[in-house]
Amino acid sequence: MRIDKFLNAVNITKRRAVAEDMLNENVVFLNNIAVKKSKDVKIDDIIKLQYLEYSDEFRVLQIPTTKSTPKGRMCEYVEKIGGKNVSEC
């Protein structure tokens, strides 16, 4: 699954347009490499979102098969490993 669609499908970003903007501004890293929106996400990849004051990191646990998932099921798809509120999942 493309990273822009993945970020939206698992509720890391609210809208796909937001994910695309973040990717265009080079604040999204996949395995420590800034990526474009067409990059595919695989299981065990590390996604890092670099904000001005902090960063969030997520480990991909599984790829969703639907366009969107309920917020309560986010922990089935990603594990938060760094950043604010690490204990969310």
trRosetta pair geometry for C-beta under 8 A, 3 or more apart (Angstrom, degrees):
i j d omega theta_ij theta_ji phi_ij phi_ji
1 5 5.5 -114 175 87 99 115
1 6 4.9 122 111 -68 117 96
1 9 7.2 -53 170 20 151 151
1 40 6.6 119 61 -148 27 76
1 41 5.6 -29 72 47 82 98
1 63 5.2 162 1 -160 119 115
1 64 7.2 29 -50 53 168 71
2 5 4.6 79 67 14 91 106
2 6 6.7 -158 92 -12 42 90
2 37 6.3 37 169 156 118 69
2 38 5.8 -57 -131 -140 116 35
2 39 7.0 105 -150 65 66 38
2 40 6.3 -59 -91 -94 43 54
2 41 7.4 59 150 -2 11 89
3 6 5.3 -53 -140 36 34 116
3 7 6.3 39 161 -24 67 101
3 19 7.5 -167 128 173 74 121
3 23 6.9 132 98 -96 118 133
3 28 6.9 146 148 144 135 140
3 30 6.3 -104 -96 -65 144 133
3 35 6.0 88 10 103 162 134
3 37 6.3 -136 67 -149 91 43
3 38 8.0 16 24 68 90 10
3 39 5.0 12 -10 74 122 89
3 40 7.3 -174 -37 -126 77 8
3 41 5.2 117 -90 -48 71 104
3 47 7.3 158 -146 -114 110 122
4 7 6.1 -49 -148 30 28 110
4 8 6.9 17 155 -6 59 108
4 16 5.8 70 157 -162 96 89
4 19 4.5 141 -148 119 69 121
4 20 5.3 38 -136 -74 134 72
4 23 6.0 -69 -80 -15 98 150
4 37 3.9 16 -37 -156 128 101
4 38 7.9 -7 3 -59 112 33
5 8 6.0 -65 -154 44 32 106
5 9 5.8 32 154 -24 71 114
5 16 6.6 2 -99 -120 49 120
5 19 7.9 -176 -41 95 19 159
5 67 7.7 -83 -166 -142 105 64
6 9 5.7 -56 -136 37 28 110
6 10 6.3 0 173 4 65 110
6 12 7.9 18 125 19 73 125
6 41 4.6 12 -44 17 168 150
6 47 8.0 -161 112 -74 127 154
6 60 7.7 -24 -176 -113 141 124
6 63 7.2 -67 -112 -134 111 81
6 64 7.6 152 -129 27 67 99
7 10 7.1 -71 -144 47 18 90
7 12 4.6 -82 -157 65 71 116
7 13 4.7 33 145 11 108 109
7 16 7.7 127 76 -118 94 57
7 19 4.0 149 80 -117 134 131
7 22 7.7 -143 168 59 169 136
7 28 7.4 -64 -74 -126 147 145
7 47 7.5 -178 -87 -177 93 154
8 11 7.7 29 -177 -76 32 30
8 12 7.6 -76 -59 49 22 76
8 13 5.6 -47 -83 72 62 95
8 14 7.8 -10 -128 106 79 17
8 15 6.4 -3 -119 176 116 20
8 16 4.2 -36 -53 -76 157 73
8 18 7.9 132 -87 54 96 92
8 19 5.4 -101 -44 -14 91 142
8 68 7.2 -63 138 -99 86 86
9 64 4.8 -158 148 55 129 142
9 66 7.1 156 -154 92 113 62
9 67 6.2 -135 -108 169 99 31
9 68 5.6 -139 -134 -102 58 39
9 69 6.0 61 164 -2 74 93
9 77 7.8 -140 112 -170 95 169
10 64 6.2 -178 -68 -22 85 129
10 69 6.0 8 -108 40 48 126
10 74 5.6 103 175 -135 81 76
10 77 4.3 -134 -119 96 126 145
10 78 5.6 101 155 -11 149 115
11 14 7.7 25 -150 -96 66 43
11 68 7.8 77 -58 -160 83 86
11 69 6.8 -102 -17 71 102 86
11 71 5.1 145 -139 -108 171 71
11 74 5.1 -84 57 -90 118 118
12 19 7.7 81 84 -95 99 110
12 47 7.5 -35 -126 112 171 145
12 49 7.3 175 168 -41 120 141
12 58 6.7 -94 -102 -17 133 161
12 74 7.9 136 -59 -148 64 121
12 78 7.0 40 -66 13 113 166
13 16 7.4 117 95 -92 122 25
13 18 4.4 -170 -179 92 123 115
13 19 4.4 -179 44 -62 157 86
13 22 7.0 -146 -89 4 142 140
14 18 5.9 61 51 12 78 152
15 18 4.8 103 62 -1 80 100
15 19 7.4 -144 102 -1 48 85
16 19 5.3 -50 -152 36 42 115
16 20 6.3 45 149 -22 70 102
17 20 5.6 -50 -147 35 33 114
17 21 6.5 37 153 -20 64 103
18 21 5.8 -52 -150 35 32 112
18 22 6.5 31 152 -18 64 106
19 22 5.8 -56 -150 37 31 111
19 23 6.3 30 153 -18 65 107
19 28 7.6 45 -163 -63 72 156
19 37 7.3 108 127 -122 94 105
20 23 5.7 -55 -147 38 31 111
20 24 6.3 32 154 -20 65 106
20 37 5.4 6 -118 -91 75 146
21 24 5.7 -55 -146 37 31 111
21 25 6.3 19 157 -10 65 111
22 25 5.9 -63 -146 44 29 105
22 27 5.1 -84 -166 64 82 106
22 28 5.1 83 131 -36 104 110
22 49 6.9 -21 -177 -137 143 100
23 26 7.7 36 180 -73 34 32
23 27 8.0 -99 -76 48 22 67
23 28 5.0 -38 -91 36 65 132
23 35 6.8 -52 -144 93 102 71
23 36 6.2 86 165 -157 117 33
23 37 4.5 121 103 -68 163 80
24 37 7.7 -10 -51 -36 74 110
26 34 4.4 8 -151 -156 91 142
27 49 6.3 37 137 -163 93 63
27 50 4.8 -134 -160 62 76 83
27 51 7.1 67 -175 -79 132 37
28 34 7.1 101 76 -143 53 65
28 35 6.4 -67 107 50 95 87
28 47 6.9 -20 -167 -167 91 93
28 48 7.4 151 -158 81 43 54
28 49 5.9 -14 -103 -103 70 68
28 50 7.7 -151 -68 16 25 80
29 32 5.6 11 165 -125 129 20
29 33 6.1 138 -159 58 84 25
29 34 5.6 -51 -98 -80 76 49
29 35 7.0 120 -139 -1 31 88
29 47 7.2 149 80 -160 55 44
29 48 4.2 -11 59 59 106 103
29 49 7.9 -162 23 -69 75 26
29 50 6.7 54 -9 -22 111 110
30 33 6.0 -37 67 63 69 83
30 35 4.6 11 13 -18 115 142
30 39 5.9 -162 17 127 157 145
30 41 6.9 -131 -129 -102 131 78
30 45 5.8 -14 -166 178 94 125
30 46 7.4 142 -161 77 44 53
30 47 5.9 -16 -103 -103 68 68
30 48 7.9 -162 -70 22 25 75
31 45 5.8 -83 -45 -151 98 81
31 46 5.5 106 -87 47 53 87
32 46 7.5 23 -28 82 72 118
32 48 7.1 41 -84 12 49 138
35 39 4.0 -48 179 2 130 158
36 39 5.8 127 62 -25 62 96
41 45 5.5 -134 -158 49 74 150
41 47 7.2 -12 -123 -65 123 120
41 60 5.7 167 168 -94 110 158
41 63 6.8 154 95 -103 99 103
42 45 5.2 109 59 -34 67 113
42 60 6.9 136 96 85 33 147
42 63 7.7 -43 -132 -56 33 123
43 60 5.6 -138 -126 112 34 102
43 61 6.9 2 -142 169 89 17
43 62 6.3 6 -103 -100 108 40
43 63 6.8 -94 -59 -26 82 91
44 59 6.7 -15 -141 -172 40 97
44 60 6.4 -54 9 67 15 87
45 59 7.6 161 82 -152 39 53
45 60 4.7 24 51 15 83 127
46 57 6.1 -6 -175 -169 100 104
46 58 7.2 156 -156 79 53 43
46 59 5.7 -27 -100 -97 71 66
46 60 7.7 -132 -71 -1 25 82
46 81 7.4 -61 -133 46 104 140
47 57 7.0 158 83 -154 49 52
47 58 4.7 -13 59 60 99 96
47 59 8.0 -177 19 -81 75 19
47 60 6.8 81 -15 -48 106 95
47 78 7.5 -52 37 -130 122 130
48 55 5.7 10 -176 172 97 124
48 56 7.2 165 -153 84 51 46
48 57 4.9 -15 -101 -101 79 82
48 58 7.9 -177 -76 22 37 65
48 82 7.6 -6 -117 67 93 127
49 55 6.2 168 84 -159 51 71
49 56 4.7 2 51 54 104 94
49 57 7.8 -162 21 -73 66 38
49 83 7.8 25 60 -88 92 153
50 55 4.7 -21 -108 -106 56 110
51 54 5.5 9 62 63 112 60
51 55 6.2 -179 22 -89 73 46
51 56 7.4 49 -10 -6 109 88
54 83 5.9 111 149 -142 111 78
54 84 5.9 72 123 -34 158 98
55 82 6.7 7 100 120 90 115
55 83 5.7 -109 105 -89 46 100
56 80 6.9 -50 -170 -143 97 102
56 82 6.7 160 -157 93 33 72
56 83 3.4 9 -105 -65 57 172
56 84 6.9 -54 -86 31 96 75
57 80 7.2 114 81 -163 56 57
57 81 4.8 -59 103 69 106 89
57 82 3.6 36 29 43 116 107
57 83 5.9 165 11 -19 65 104
58 78 4.2 -5 -176 -175 121 126
58 79 6.7 144 -160 68 66 40
58 80 5.7 -36 -100 -99 76 52
58 81 6.7 149 -111 13 21 85
59 78 6.6 146 69 -160 44 67
59 79 4.5 -15 55 57 100 99
59 81 5.4 64 -21 -26 102 129
60 63 7.2 23 177 -69 120 70
60 77 7.2 -33 -150 165 65 70
60 78 6.0 -36 -104 -102 44 77
61 76 6.7 -141 87 157 133 37
61 77 5.8 177 54 -174 96 18
61 78 6.1 -166 5 -88 94 19
61 79 5.7 93 -51 -23 114 94
62 76 6.6 -41 43 147 120 79
62 77 5.6 -92 64 -118 75 59
63 77 7.5 80 -106 -143 15 100
64 69 5.3 -124 -118 -44 145 124
64 77 5.7 -20 -50 -104 95 139
66 69 6.4 124 71 -70 110 74
69 73 5.0 -103 164 81 113 117
69 74 7.0 147 100 -78 119 53
69 76 7.7 -129 176 59 151 115
69 77 6.7 144 41 -22 165 142
70 73 4.9 80 66 9 86 104
71 74 5.8 -13 -167 -30 47 113
73 76 4.9 -25 180 14 81 122
73 77 7.2 64 134 -11 82 101
74 77 6.2 -76 -164 42 41 101
74 78 6.4 -36 168 44 80 96
74 89 6.7 -111 104 -92 93 113
75 78 7.3 -83 -121 68 29 57
75 79 7.2 56 -153 -95 69 59
75 88 7.7 -161 -78 121 103 78
75 89 3.7 160 -112 -145 100 100
78 89 7.1 -147 98 -60 69 165
79 89 5.7 -149 -131 97 52 142
80 83 6.8 -89 -173 52 106 106
80 85 7.4 -13 138 104 162 75
80 86 5.6 -168 120 -147 109 51
80 88 5.4 52 15 48 151 105
80 89 5.2 140 10 17 94 112
81 86 7.3 17 -169 -146 13 103
82 86 6.8 -10 -116 -104 15 110
83 86 6.6 144 66 -78 58 78
85 88 4.9 56 140 -48 105 103
